[in-house]
């Protein structure tokens, strides 16, 4: 009922799982992601920017052949010069940085987005928010640099704490590339 009050009586309800409680294993990730989304929306509102095409966790599927990526959050900002699209990934240090096996890793995400942009011509930025300070962020950025196929920057990284405490996270140079 709450969903239909927000989206109208004819709104198509999402899968039933969307209304279940968050499992204990995902609570930290869900809270951090919610914090990032709120901070992003508050700052966009302050700037007078409209957020459009937003999709929550696993609501957008990017596919390239049999490979698939589902960002934690995706949105576009409407600006005078057009739309800027962003895909957010929140890193809780639960997946390996690289892996020789066919499994989720930060390196697999880097390769996917590089290949996807090369194949589709679609342009966007991937903001990777690291939940805690560690060498992971530097390792991730080194891998992104290593796999870059063109002179463009797709990946930007920031520490969660820095993003949340900053008064202007969308415009201040707090991200590393």
Helices and strands as residue ranges (DSSP letters): H 2-7, G 16-19, G 24-26, H 27-47, E 50-55, E 62-64, E 67-69, E 73-79, E 82-91, H 106-120, E 125-130, H 136-147, E 155-159, H 160-165
